[in-house]
Amino acid sequence: MPLLDHFHPPLRGRRQWTSFHAAWATFIASDLNRRLPEDFVAEGNARFGIEIDVATWADTVPSNGSSSDWQRPAPTLTLPFTATTDTVEVQVFQLPGGPILVGAIELVSPSNKDRDETREAFVSKCANCLQEGVGLIVIDIVTERKANLHGQLLSRVGATAPPWDVDLFAVSYHAIQDELIHQTNQSSKERQKSLQIWAYELEIGGRLPVVPFCLKGGLSLPLDLEATYARTCEESRIAASGP
């Protein structure tokens, strides 16, 4: 199944990319659940146009009434910030003692590439995964906007790599710790993080790759993007030539 352009005609205007991305995340999770051990589970998650809801609960006041006179002080500062807006992802959890997040697959949306603020929010989210050792895959098939999210992510985590400025990609990241002998004391050891990267450039009309998915804790398995993409197209009644 060749990769289609979901953001320009003939697909755009006749089919919604939001529905396709959500379905793709669901089928990726389904494919992973067939191959993950029983104490792991993959869950798809799609949210678009997130708004923060504020809820108020009337809690019971302690009988001594000690907290009834307390009032929240005025904040030192009130500043705007940009949260990640659209989220389309698959999260893998390890269940014993958890759930503990061990892997995440992020499907880039147009809003993630929209402007500096939203790009920074997306990159920060991915960087947090890498800092925690969570296995990460980022898939970008958005053709209507350009952004070097891969390069921004490497810069955020302090990794230096050759320039790789491509429009569409799938990249797998695996943060590991290497033991290094301290230069001044041979009896002590330091641990340094390294980032393993598998990078694949995607092209409209081309086939999607099989990408290694390295989960926190050591488990690795193949993610067949071609198979899950083709299944999503089939279930969504999208032919190879378009709708």
C-alpha positions as CSV (number, residue, x, y, z in Angstrom):
1,M,0.0,0.0,0.0
2,P,1.7,3.3,-1.1
3,L,1.7,6.1,1.4
4,L,-1.0,8.6,0.4
5,D,-1.2,12.3,1.0
6,H,-4.0,12.8,3.5
7,F,-3.6,16.6,3.6
8,H,-4.1,17.6,-0.1
9,P,-6.7,16.7,-2.7
10,P,-8.1,14.2,-3.7
11,L,-8.2,12.9,-0.1
12,R,-8.4,16.2,1.6
13,G,-11.9,17.6,1.5
14,R,-13.4,14.1,1.0
15,R,-11.9,12.3,4.0
16,Q,-10.8,13.5,7.4
17,W,-7.2,13.0,8.5
18,T,-8.3,13.1,12.1
19,S,-10.4,10.0,11.7
20,F,-7.6,8.2,9.8
21,H,-4.9,9.1,12.4
22,A,-7.2,7.9,15.2
23,A,-7.9,4.7,13.4
24,W,-4.2,4.1,12.6
25,A,-3.3,4.5,16.3
26,T,-6.0,1.9,17.1
27,F,-4.8,-0.6,14.6
28,I,-1.1,-0.1,15.7
29,A,-2.2,-0.8,19.3
30,S,-4.2,-3.9,18.2
31,D,-1.1,-5.2,16.3
32,L,1.2,-4.6,19.2
33,N,-1.3,-6.3,21.6
34,R,-1.1,-9.5,19.5
35,R,2.6,-9.7,20.0
36,L,3.3,-8.2,23.4
37,P,3.7,-10.5,26.5
38,E,0.7,-10.8,28.7
39,D,2.0,-8.3,31.3
40,F,2.1,-5.5,28.7
41,V,-0.7,-3.6,27.0
42,A,-0.9,-1.1,24.2
43,E,-3.6,1.6,24.1
44,G,-4.4,4.1,21.4
45,N,-5.2,7.7,22.4
46,A,-6.4,10.5,20.1
47,R,-7.4,14.0,21.3
48,F,-8.0,17.0,19.1
49,G,-8.5,20.6,20.1
50,I,-7.8,20.0,23.8
51,E,-9.3,22.4,26.2
52,I,-8.6,22.5,29.9
53,D,-11.7,21.9,32.0
54,V,-11.9,23.3,35.5
55,A,-14.1,21.4,38.0
56,T,-15.0,22.4,41.5
57,W,-15.8,20.0,44.3
58,A,-17.4,20.8,47.6
59,D,-15.3,18.9,50.0
60,T,-16.2,18.4,53.6
61,V,-14.6,21.0,55.9
62,P,-12.8,19.5,58.9
63,S,-14.9,19.7,62.1
64,N,-12.5,22.2,63.7
65,G,-13.0,24.5,60.7
66,S,-9.3,25.3,60.7
67,S,-9.1,25.5,56.9
68,S,-12.3,27.5,56.4
69,D,-10.6,30.9,57.0
70,W,-7.6,30.2,54.6
71,Q,-7.6,32.0,51.3
72,R,-5.3,31.4,48.5
73,P,-2.8,34.2,48.1
74,A,-2.4,36.1,44.8
75,P,0.0,34.4,42.4
76,T,3.5,35.9,41.9
77,L,3.0,35.7,38.2
78,T,0.4,34.6,35.7
79,L,1.9,33.6,32.4
80,P,0.5,32.1,29.2
81,F,1.9,28.8,28.1
82,T,1.3,26.5,25.1
83,A,0.2,22.9,25.8
84,T,0.3,20.1,23.2
85,T,-2.9,20.6,21.3
86,D,-3.7,17.6,19.1
87,T,-2.4,14.3,20.4
88,V,-2.5,11.0,18.5
89,E,-0.4,8.3,20.1
90,V,-0.1,4.7,21.1
91,Q,1.2,4.1,24.7
92,V,2.6,0.8,25.9
93,F,2.3,0.0,29.6
94,Q,3.8,-2.7,31.7
95,L,1.1,-3.9,34.1
96,P,2.8,-5.5,37.1
97,G,3.4,-2.8,39.7
98,G,2.0,-0.3,37.3
99,P,0.7,0.6,34.9
100,I,4.2,1.9,34.0
101,L,4.7,3.7,30.6
102,V,7.5,1.8,28.7
103,G,6.8,2.9,25.1
104,A,5.1,5.7,23.1
105,I,4.4,6.1,19.4
106,E,3.6,9.7,18.4
107,L,1.7,10.4,15.2
108,V,2.5,14.0,14.2
109,S,-0.5,16.2,13.5
110,P,-0.6,19.5,11.6
111,S,-0.9,21.5,14.8
112,N,2.3,19.9,16.2
113,K,4.2,21.6,13.3
114,D,2.1,24.8,13.2
115,R,4.3,27.4,14.9
116,D,7.3,27.7,17.3
117,E,5.2,27.3,20.4
118,T,3.4,24.1,19.4
119,R,6.6,22.6,18.0
120,E,8.3,23.2,21.3
121,A,5.4,21.6,23.2
122,F,5.5,18.5,21.1
123,V,9.3,18.2,21.3
124,S,9.2,18.7,25.1
125,K,6.7,15.8,25.4
126,C,9.0,13.5,23.3
127,A,12.1,14.7,25.2
128,N,10.4,13.7,28.5
129,C,9.9,10.2,27.2
130,L,13.6,9.9,26.3
131,Q,14.8,11.3,29.6
132,E,12.7,8.7,31.4
133,G,14.1,5.9,29.2
134,V,10.7,5.3,27.5
135,G,10.9,3.8,24.0
136,L,9.8,6.4,21.5
137,I,8.7,6.3,17.8
138,V,7.7,9.5,16.0
139,I,5.8,9.2,12.7
140,D,5.3,12.3,10.5
141,I,3.2,12.0,7.3
142,V,1.9,15.6,7.5
143,T,2.5,17.2,4.1
144,E,0.8,20.6,4.5
145,R,3.4,22.0,6.9
146,K,7.2,21.6,7.3
147,A,9.2,21.3,10.5
148,N,12.3,19.5,11.5
149,L,10.9,17.9,14.6
150,H,13.6,15.3,14.6
151,G,16.4,17.8,14.7
152,Q,14.6,19.9,17.4
153,L,14.2,16.8,19.5
154,L,17.9,15.9,19.3
155,S,18.8,19.5,20.2
156,R,16.5,19.4,23.2
157,V,18.2,16.3,24.6
158,G,21.7,17.6,23.8
159,A,22.4,15.0,21.1
160,T,24.7,15.9,18.2
161,A,24.0,14.2,14.9
162,P,24.6,14.9,11.2
163,P,21.9,17.1,9.6
164,W,18.9,15.2,8.5
165,D,16.2,17.6,7.3
166,V,13.5,15.5,5.6
167,D,9.8,16.3,5.2
168,L,8.3,13.0,6.2
169,F,9.8,10.4,8.4
170,A,9.5,7.6,10.9
171,V,12.2,7.6,13.6
172,S,12.6,5.2,16.5
173,Y,14.6,6.3,19.6
174,H,16.0,4.1,22.4
175,A,17.8,5.8,25.3
176,I,20.3,3.5,27.0
177,Q,22.9,3.9,29.8
178,D,26.5,2.9,29.2
179,E,29.0,2.2,32.0
180,L,32.2,4.2,31.7
181,I,35.3,3.8,33.8
182,H,36.1,7.1,35.5
183,Q,39.4,8.6,34.2
184,T,40.8,9.5,37.6
185,N,39.6,6.6,39.7
186,Q,39.6,3.2,38.1
187,S,37.6,1.7,40.9
188,S,34.5,3.9,40.3
189,K,32.2,3.9,37.4
190,E,30.1,6.6,35.8
191,R,26.9,6.0,33.7
192,Q,26.3,8.0,30.6
193,K,23.2,8.0,28.5
194,S,23.3,7.2,24.8
195,L,20.6,7.5,22.2
196,Q,20.1,4.8,19.6
197,I,18.3,6.0,16.5
198,W,16.7,4.2,13.6
199,A,15.7,6.9,11.0
200,Y,13.6,6.3,7.9
201,E,12.6,8.9,5.3
202,L,9.0,8.5,4.0
203,E,7.8,9.4,0.6
204,I,4.3,9.8,-0.9
205,G,3.8,6.8,-3.1
206,G,6.4,4.7,-1.3
207,R,6.1,1.8,1.1
208,L,6.4,2.2,4.9
209,P,9.1,0.5,6.8
210,V,9.3,-2.0,9.6
211,V,10.6,0.0,12.6
212,P,12.2,-1.4,15.7
213,F,10.3,-0.5,18.9
214,C,12.6,-0.7,21.9
215,L,10.6,-0.6,25.2
216,K,12.0,0.6,28.5
217,G,13.3,-2.5,30.3
218,G,14.8,-4.2,27.3
219,L,11.9,-5.7,25.3
220,S,12.1,-5.0,21.6
221,L,9.7,-5.9,18.8
222,P,9.1,-4.9,15.2
223,L,6.4,-2.3,14.3
224,D,5.2,-3.0,10.8
225,L,4.0,0.4,9.7
226,E,3.1,-0.9,6.2
227,A,0.8,-3.6,7.5
228,T,-1.0,-1.3,10.0
229,Y,-1.3,1.5,7.4
230,A,-2.7,-0.8,4.8
231,R,-5.2,-2.2,7.3
232,T,-6.3,1.3,8.2
233,C,-6.8,2.3,4.6
234,E,-8.8,-0.9,4.0
235,E,-11.0,-0.5,7.0
236,S,-11.5,3.2,6.1
237,R,-12.4,2.3,2.5
238,I,-9.5,4.2,1.1
239,A,-8.0,2.7,-2.0
240,A,-4.4,3.0,-3.1
241,S,-5.4,5.7,-5.6
242,G,-7.4,7.7,-3.1
243,P,-11.1,7.7,-1.9
